[in-house]
């Protein structure tokens, strides 16, 4: 099968939002949006990617590894849902730290309210992470590493309940006999002491060890906006980079990946990068 991987699309929509909604961590987010990140994630790049993927019959499924929104506002979730709706029959998502940007968004389970049907079937009202989606010879395993943090901290964490559920799924044989692709928002590569403590996945070692023991062969992530790939304990770990980053730097410009997957595991990886001149993503 062919699986498309987008991440960190950061849909921004402040229409009708009262100023009082910014009297929290969103103050730092807004400062970024009017400063160095102004116009960094234009919506038309996401719209273009959706149009391309919706019209591409060779794409069997699409995943987005978090940060669908900028500030976890209802208006942003509604706008993101509207843009992504053409992919709904073949779309799976997980939350990023920007999707639980505040304690209120986390308590309200806002991401789950807007996108729960793209993660769990209607027959599973419990809505536990990691969710498991059967795509035949391939299965998707969606974790949530998103945790509401204080300003200037964006680290993630996989809860003990999620790790225990992973062990249970493996013990019940639900992950065997096919290629299992895990999805997590936060990156797992080393970026230096400060960034690892304040922005990374704090229990990445435990997660990779348990994924390897469970027979998971591929892990896809986002968060860093720059593409990465490495191998650890038999698990291929790939970060797609941001799919909507407007940049003149070829290493940073918006992109998404397309993976060839079979029961045996990962095959070819195609990178589709935004070409401003052609106004489309080019392989």
C-alpha positions in Angstrom: 0.0 0.0 0.0 1.0 3.7 -0.4 0.8 5.8 2.7 1.2 9.6 2.6 2.6 11.4 5.7 2.0 15.0 6.5 2.8 16.9 9.7 2.9 20.2 11.5 0.4 22.0 9.2 -0.4 24.7 11.9 -3.8 26.0 10.7 -4.3 29.5 12.0 -7.8 31.0 12.3 -8.5 33.8 14.8 -12.0 34.7 13.3 -14.3 35.7 16.1 -11.8 34.9 18.9 -12.2 37.2 22.0 -9.0 38.8 23.3 -9.5 37.2 26.7 -8.7 33.8 25.1 -5.1 35.0 24.9 -4.6 35.6 28.6 -2.6 32.4 29.0 0.2 30.6 27.1 -1.3 31.8 23.9 0.4 35.2 24.5 3.8 33.6 23.6 2.2 31.9 20.6 0.8 35.1 19.2 4.1 36.8 19.8 5.7 34.2 17.5 2.9 34.6 14.9 3.5 38.3 14.6 7.3 38.0 14.9 9.7 35.4 13.4 6.9 32.9 12.4 4.6 35.4 10.7 3.2 33.8 7.6 5.4 30.7 8.1 2.6 28.2 7.5 0.3 29.5 4.8 -3.0 27.6 4.5 -2.8 27.3 0.7 0.0 24.8 1.0 -2.2 22.5 3.0 -5.1 23.1 0.7 -2.8 22.1 -2.3 -1.6 19.0 -0.5 -5.2 17.9 0.3 -6.3 18.5 -3.3 -3.4 16.5 -4.7 -3.8 13.6 -2.3 -7.6 13.5 -2.6 -7.2 13.2 -6.4 -4.4 10.6 -6.3 -5.9 7.2 -6.6 -2.6 5.6 -5.8 -2.6 6.9 -2.3 -4.4 4.4 0.0 -4.2 6.3 3.3 -3.0 9.6 4.7 -1.6 10.3 8.2 -0.9 13.6 9.9 1.4 13.4 12.9 0.2 16.4 14.9 0.1 20.1 15.1 -3.0 20.5 13.0 -3.6 23.9 14.7 -1.5 26.8 16.0 -3.2 27.7 19.3 -5.7 24.9 19.9 -8.7 27.3 19.4 -12.1 26.0 18.3 -12.0 28.2 15.2 -8.7 26.5 14.1 -10.0 23.0 14.7 -13.1 23.9 12.6 -11.0 25.3 9.8 -8.6 22.4 9.8 -11.5 20.0 9.7 -13.0 21.9 6.8 -9.8 21.8 4.8 -9.0 18.1 5.5 -12.6 16.8 4.9 -11.9 15.7 1.3 -9.4 13.2 2.8 -11.8 11.9 5.5 -12.4 8.4 3.9 -8.6 7.7 4.1 -7.3 9.9 6.9 -5.8 9.3 10.3 -4.5 11.9 12.7 -2.8 12.2 16.1 -2.4 15.4 18.3 0.7 17.5 18.6 1.7 19.9 21.4 0.1 22.9 19.6 -3.2 20.9 19.6 -3.2 20.9 23.4 -1.6 24.3 23.7 -3.4 25.2 26.9 -4.7 23.4 30.0 -8.2 24.2 28.9 -7.8 22.5 25.5 -6.3 19.5 27.2 -9.1 19.2 29.8 -11.7 19.7 27.1 -10.2 17.0 24.9 -10.7 19.5 22.1 -8.6 17.6 19.6 -10.6 14.3 20.3 -13.9 16.1 20.0 -13.1 17.5 16.6 -11.1 14.6 15.1 -12.1 11.5 17.1 -13.8 9.8 14.2 -10.5 10.0 12.3 -8.8 7.9 15.0 -11.4 5.6 16.6 -14.3 3.7 15.1 -17.8 4.5 16.5 -17.7 1.1 18.2 -14.9 2.2 20.5 -16.3 5.0 22.7 -13.5 4.8 25.2 -11.1 6.6 22.9 -7.9 5.3 24.4 -4.4 5.9 23.0 -2.7 4.3 21.2 -5.5 3.7 18.8 -5.1 0.8 16.4 -6.3 0.9 12.8 -6.3 -2.2 10.6 -5.5 -1.5 7.0 -4.9 -5.1 5.9 -1.3 -6.0 5.6 -0.5 -2.7 7.4 -1.7 -1.5 10.7 -1.4 2.0 12.2 -0.8 2.6 15.9 -1.5 6.2 17.0 0.0 7.6 20.2 -0.5 10.9 21.9 2.7 12.6 23.2 0.9 15.9 23.5 0.9 17.5 27.0 -0.1 21.0 27.9 3.1 22.8 29.2 4.1 26.2 30.6 5.3 28.9 28.2 8.6 28.1 26.3 8.3 24.4 27.1 7.2 22.0 24.4 8.3 18.6 25.5 6.2 15.5 25.1 5.5 12.3 27.0 3.9 8.9 26.4 1.9 8.0 29.4 2.3 4.7 31.3 -1.2 3.7 30.3 -0.3 4.0 26.6 2.9 2.0 27.1 0.9 -0.7 28.9 -1.7 -0.7 26.2 1.0 -1.2 23.6 2.3 -4.3 25.6 -1.3 -5.6 25.8 -1.9 -5.3 22.1 1.3 -7.1 21.3 0.6 -9.9 23.9 -2.9 -10.4 22.3 -1.2 -10.9 18.9 -2.9 -7.9 17.3 0.4 -6.5 16.0 1.8 -9.7 14.5 1.8 -10.9 10.9 1.9 -7.4 9.3 3.8 -4.2 9.1 2.9 -2.0 12.0 3.5 1.8 11.6 3.5 3.8 14.9 2.6 7.5 14.9 3.9 9.9 17.5 4.2 13.7 17.3 7.5 14.5 19.1 10.8 13.7 17.6 13.1 10.9 18.9 16.5 12.0 17.7 19.0 13.8 19.9 19.1 17.6 19.4 21.3 18.7 22.4 20.8 18.8 26.1 18.6 21.9 26.3 16.3 21.0 23.4 16.0 17.4 24.4 14.8 18.5 27.9 12.5 21.3 26.8 11.2 20.2 23.4 11.8 16.4 22.9 10.0 13.2 23.9 11.2 12.8 27.5 10.7 9.0 27.6 11.7 8.2 24.0 14.1 5.4 25.1 11.3 3.5 26.8 8.9 4.0 23.8 11.4 2.7 21.2 12.4 -0.3 23.4 8.8 -1.3 23.8 7.9 -0.8 20.1 10.9 -3.0 19.1 9.8 -5.7 21.5 6.2 -5.5 20.1 7.5 -6.0 16.5 6.8 -2.5 15.3 9.1 -1.8 12.3 8.3 1.9 11.4 7.7 5.0 13.5 6.6 8.3 11.9 6.8 11.7 13.7 6.7 15.4 13.3 7.5 18.3 15.6 10.9 19.5 14.4 9.7 20.9 11.0 12.9 19.4 9.4 13.0 16.0 7.9 15.0 13.2 9.7 15.5 9.5 9.4 17.5 6.9 11.4 17.3 3.3 12.6 17.3 2.1 16.2 16.7 -1.4 17.6 15.3 -2.5 14.2 12.8 0.4 14.1 13.0 2.8 11.2 12.2 6.3 12.5 11.2 9.0 10.1 10.2 12.7 10.6 8.5 14.2 7.5 9.2 17.8 8.4 6.5 20.5 8.2 4.1 20.2 5.3 3.3 23.9 5.2 6.6 25.6 6.0 7.0 28.6 3.6 10.8 28.8 3.1 13.3 29.5 0.4 15.7 26.9 1.9 15.2 23.5 0.2 15.9 21.7 3.4 13.1 23.5 5.2 10.4 24.1 2.6 7.0 22.4 3.0 6.9 18.7 2.1 5.3 15.4 2.7 6.3 11.8 2.3 4.8 8.8 0.5 5.8 5.4 1.7 5.5 2.0 -0.1 4.5 -0.5 2.6 3.9 -4.2 2.6 3.6 -7.0 5.1 7.4 -7.3 5.0 7.8 -3.6 6.0 8.9 -0.3 4.5 10.0 0.0 0.9 10.6 3.1 -1.2 10.1 6.6 0.3 9.1 9.4 -2.0 9.5 13.0 -0.9 7.1 15.6 -2.4 8.4 19.1 -1.8 6.5 22.4 -2.4 7.6 24.2 -5.6 6.4 27.9 -5.4 7.0 28.4 -9.1 4.7 25.5 -10.1 2.4 26.0 -7.1 2.4 22.3 -6.3 4.3 19.6 -4.5 6.9 18.0 -6.7 8.5 14.5 -6.2 
